[in-house]
Amino acid sequence: MNGPATLSTAAIVGQHPSIVQLRDLVGRVARSKAGIVLIYGETGAGKGLVARALHAQSNRVQHNFTEINCAAIPGNLLESELFGHERGAFTGAVDRKVGLLEIANGGSVFLDEIRELDPIMQAKILTLLDSRRFRRIGSIQELTTTARFIAATNKILLSEVAAGRFRDDLYYRLQVVSINIPPLRERGDDVFVLADQFLRKFNAMHESRFTEISPQVREIFKRYAWPGNVRELSNLLERICILEEGDVILPDHLPPRIVREVAPAALGQSGMIPPSSGKPSGGYAEQTALFQKRLIDEALQRNQGRLAPAAESLGLSRHALRHQMQKLAQYLDINWP
């Protein structure tokens, strides 16, 4: 992506203390004269969002924000993309090409997944960061850049250094200022803040009418580990708005793998609901029991009513599932199964 970035730190949504601190840090780094910034974050955590906010809040905002994914372009092509080339520099170079470094001069260069650079490009990037000088491929003319370099990785680079896959001198050069993005699973109720925001966005985009996320789904969202982080949550809610109907998001709308993953936790380690006498009085207790019953009903339906495979899909033994079904029937005062 080339061109001005328009995002501010307000685009980094959340109320968890770690996100409040992140917004403050991004703002301070953006306004500083730091020429190199390294962003750590798991896949989907929002590294690109933070990089754009760093540019948008800086005095470089009138210049270009240029992004390149180091994992998506082979090393020989990456050099041409970054540095440019002269006509005739290699087979297929029929015209001069201006590289991204020239385009981003005065602005920001975002090197996403920098750990994927091959050893040759690691050496060239180190020289670039040290000297701020480069040449187009096939040229003897030396050019300079005043761009800020923002690098990002989803791996702890020090372990890559220890394994011999990343240059130690480049690692230490990148460690001028580092920003860590917390994963979604460590951000508490931010998952609900983000989910509500995404729901409003995708309702408008796809003309769907979901106005509420059910308590059962909120419980699933809170317990789920979100390996794909904010991006996974966004993609899930967009899929629901595109494919599903209704005004309340229910467990039925979620991928079975997500429900299965949290089912043992939702049911408790023993698969037991709290002992009780009489009918539930409503609220959380009743919602939890009804949620458990729904999980079991769906598991039985997927397995044609067979108890053993249904229990396995829920992470329970056959005996534990049967016992849980009996407890639920008594707790809810229903004839089930």
TORKOLFI-737730 format. One line per 3 residues: number of its first residue (from 1); their letters; for each residue x, y, z of C-alpha. Coordinates in pm, whole numbers. Example, Ala and Ser with C-alpha at 12.3 -4.5 7.8 and 13.67 -1.06 7.14 Angstrom:
// residues 2
1	AS	1230:-450:780 | 1367:-106:714
***
This chain:
// residues 337
1	MNG	0:0:0 | 133:343:-95 | -4:681:1
4	PAT	-91:875:314 | -217:685:618 | -526:839:780
7	LST	-557:632:1097 | -500:778:1442 | -435:609:1773
10	AAI	-815:616:1826 | -832:336:1569 | -660:110:1825
13	VGQ	-985:12:1995 | -1011:-124:2348 | -1040:-36:2715
16	HPS	-802:-291:2866 | -508:-126:3048 | -262:-286:2806
19	IVQ	-438:-120:2511 | -461:216:2688 | -84:195:2743
22	LRD	-33:87:2382 | -221:392:2248 | -13:619:2469
25	LVG	314:457:2358 | 223:471:1988 | 140:841:2020
28	RVA	468:921:2194 | 679:719:1949 | 494:866:1651
31	RSK	576:1222:1758 | 939:1136:1835 | 1231:1147:1595
34	AGI	1284:769:1615 | 1390:649:1272 | 1345:278:1343
37	VLI	1054:112:1522 | 998:-261:1574 | 647:-399:1634
40	YGE	591:-739:1794 | 253:-909:1773 | 87:-1239:1697
43	TGA	-80:-1300:1362 | -392:-1086:1335 | -315:-876:1645
46	GKG	-303:-549:1450 | 59:-481:1357 | -43:-306:1036
49	LVA	-293:-92:1226 | -25:19:1472 | 220:92:1188
52	RAL	-36:315:1014 | -116:492:1339 | 256:558:1392
55	HAQ	267:726:1052 | -62:912:1085 | 30:1068:1419
58	SNR	378:1175:1306 | 502:1483:1123 | 554:1252:823
61	VQH	182:1220:757 | 193:1436:444 | 439:1191:287
64	NFT	380:836:172 | 321:533:392 | 467:238:199
67	EIN	408:-122:303 | 586:-433:184 | 535:-789:308
70	CAA	879:-950:329 | 723:-1298:337 | 525:-1249:17
73	IPG	804:-1149:-223 | 1117:-1357:-305 | 1446:-1195:-210
76	NLL	1559:-1117:-565 | 1231:-940:-641 | 1219:-773:-302
79	ESE	1548:-594:-371 | 1405:-448:-691 | 1081:-348:-515
82	LFG	1267:-165:-241 | 1566:-16:-421 | 1436:4:-777
85	HER	1645:-78:-1086 | 1787:73:-1399 | 1688:-25:-1749
88	GAF	1887:-330:-1858 | 2004:-410:-1502 | 1885:-768:-1550
91	TGA	1678:-975:-1791 | 1331:-826:-1809 | 1433:-482:-1682
94	VDR	1307:-298:-1990 | 1257:33:-1809 | 1389:216:-1508
97	KVG	1186:138:-1195 | 1163:372:-899 | 1180:172:-577
100	LLE	959:199:-273 | 1237:368:-77 | 1230:663:-315
103	IAN	852:677:-310 | 847:678:71 | 1122:935:119
106	GGS	1022:1160:406 | 742:921:502 | 733:570:649
109	VFL	839:229:516 | 658:-63:680 | 853:-391:651
112	DEI	601:-652:762 | 726:-998:866 | 1088:-885:858
115	REL	1207:-1216:1001 | 1131:-1373:662 | 1413:-1182:489
118	DPI	1678:-1410:342 | 2040:-1362:462 | 2139:-1149:161
121	MQA	1850:-908:209 | 1914:-896:584 | 2265:-768:508
124	KIL	2134:-509:261 | 1868:-385:505 | 2130:-356:781
127	TLL	2349:-141:554 | 2047:71:462 | 1950:130:825
130	DSR	2306:219:921 | 2389:453:634 | 2049:566:500
133	RFR	2204:519:157 | 2114:284:-128 | 2148:237:-503
136	RIG	1904:120:-765 | 2005:-217:-905 | 2242:-152:-1196
139	SIQ	2317:207:-1093 | 2628:372:-952 | 2433:672:-826
142	ELT	2393:674:-449 | 2059:786:-311 | 1959:872:45
145	TTA	1637:831:239 | 1489:1010:538 | 1203:765:579
148	RFI	1113:611:913 | 1147:232:904 | 876:38:1085
151	AAT	943:-336:1101 | 702:-600:1230 | 725:-966:1323
154	NKI	502:-1228:1481 | 804:-1409:1627 | 1041:-1312:1905
157	LLS	1348:-1224:1699 | 1596:-1316:1971 | 1497:-1682:1936
160	EVA	1546:-1649:1558 | 1893:-1509:1625 | 1973:-1799:1858
163	AGR	1861:-2044:1588 | 2087:-1878:1331 | 1801:-1761:1112
166	FRD	1836:-1388:1178 | 2145:-1169:1195 | 2230:-1056:1545
169	DLY	2363:-719:1425 | 2036:-650:1240 | 1841:-758:1547
172	YRL	2020:-507:1769 | 1986:-235:1504 | 1609:-285:1501
175	QVV	1583:-272:1880 | 1588:108:1901 | 1221:132:1996
178	SIN	998:-175:2025 | 620:-194:2064 | 443:-509:2184
181	IPP	80:-569:2091 | -105:-789:2344 | -299:-1085:2201
184	LRE	-678:-1067:2213 | -702:-1352:2468 | -520:-1132:2723
187	RGD	-742:-828:2674 | -1042:-929:2886 | -1369:-765:2789
190	DVF	-1211:-591:2489 | -1339:-886:2285 | -1693:-752:2342
193	VLA	-1596:-392:2261 | -1440:-507:1934 | -1724:-748:1853
196	DQF	-1986:-477:1894 | -1786:-240:1675 | -1738:-502:1402
199	LRK	-2106:-593:1417 | -2210:-233:1352 | -1961:-209:1067
202	FNA	-2064:-531:892 | -2436:-475:947 | -2404:-154:750
205	MHE	-2174:-306:489 | -2381:-619:418 | -2727:-484:509
208	SRF	-2774:-745:781 | -2975:-675:1097 | -2792:-838:1386
211	TEI	-2842:-611:1684 | -2729:-833:1969 | -2479:-1104:2063
214	SPQ	-2644:-1361:2287 | -2509:-1426:2639 | -2409:-1778:2532
217	VRE	-2199:-1647:2244 | -2044:-1381:2467 | -1941:-1657:2706
220	IFK	-1787:-1850:2415 | -1606:-1537:2295 | -1464:-1479:2642
223	RYA	-1338:-1837:2678 | -1209:-1887:2324 | -831:-1843:2276
226	WPG	-857:-1645:1946 | -539:-1776:1780 | -610:-1542:1489
229	NVR	-666:-1250:1727 | -862:-940:1619 | -853:-1043:1253
232	ELS	-1016:-1378:1335 | -1293:-1205:1532 | -1352:-959:1249
235	NLL	-1364:-1232:984 | -1602:-1442:1195 | -1852:-1161:1244
238	ERI	-1837:-1060:878 | -1907:-1419:775 | -2210:-1429:1006
241	CIL	-2343:-1101:867 | -2305:-1232:511 | -2437:-1587:550
244	EEG	-2670:-1596:850 | -3012:-1448:923 | -3168:-1311:1237
247	DVI	-3117:-1027:1481 | -2933:-1213:1760 | -2606:-1402:1710
250	LPD	-2646:-1753:1857 | -2408:-2047:1908 | -2566:-2203:1597
253	HLP	-2405:-1926:1393 | -2052:-2010:1509 | -1816:-2263:1347
256	PRI	-1847:-2598:1529 | -1473:-2605:1598 | -1501:-2293:1816
259	VRE	-1796:-2431:2012 | -1619:-2766:2057 | -1304:-2597:2181
262	VAP	-1476:-2411:2462 | -1738:-2675:2544 | -1535:-2857:2814
265	AAL	-1461:-2524:2984 | -1819:-2409:2953 | -1941:-2734:3105
268	GQS	-1671:-2738:3372 | -1383:-2982:3402 | -1610:-3259:3526
271	GMI	-1891:-3172:3289 | -2112:-3100:3592 | -2347:-2812:3657
274	PPS	-2373:-2693:4017 | -2609:-2907:4227 | -2948:-2748:4279
277	SGK	-3297:-2835:4380 | -3596:-2701:4200 | -3631:-2498:3888
280	PSG	-3373:-2227:3806 | -3481:-1872:3882 | -3345:-1727:3558
283	GYA	-3050:-1502:3486 | -2699:-1639:3456 | -2772:-1983:3608
286	EQT	-3058:-2057:3370 | -2876:-1914:3068 | -2574:-2134:3147
289	ALF	-2786:-2447:3182 | -2971:-2374:2857 | -2641:-2311:2685
292	QKR	-2508:-2647:2805 | -2823:-2819:2683 | -2786:-2654:2341
295	LID	-2425:-2772:2312 | -2528:-3128:2389 | -2829:-3116:2154
298	EAL	-2605:-2996:1870 | -2343:-3264:1943 | -2609:-3535:1942
301	QRN	-2759:-3402:1620 | -2417:-3398:1448 | -2362:-3760:1556
304	QGR	-2709:-3895:1471 | -2799:-3932:1839 | -2503:-4158:1922
307	LAP	-2385:-4085:2274 | -2021:-4195:2253 | -1910:-3984:1954
310	AAE	-2116:-3689:2083 | -1936:-3713:2418 | -1598:-3730:2243
313	SLG	-1673:-3415:2040 | -1749:-3232:2368 | -1434:-3356:2540
316	LSR	-1628:-3576:2783 | -1652:-3947:2855 | -1975:-4126:2763
319	HAL	-2055:-4170:3132 | -1989:-3803:3212 | -2213:-3689:2926
322	RHQ	-2498:-3917:3032 | -2467:-3794:3391 | -2461:-3431:3274
325	MQK	-2776:-3484:3065 | -2956:-3626:3366 | -2846:-3334:3585
328	LAQ	-2960:-3081:3325 | -3300:-3248:3290 | -3346:-3229:3666
331	YLD	-3209:-2874:3692 | -3429:-2739:3413 | -3728:-2952:3521
334	INW	-3779:-3094:3173 | -3829:-3435:3017 | -3497:-3459:2831
337	P	-3361:-3651:2661
***
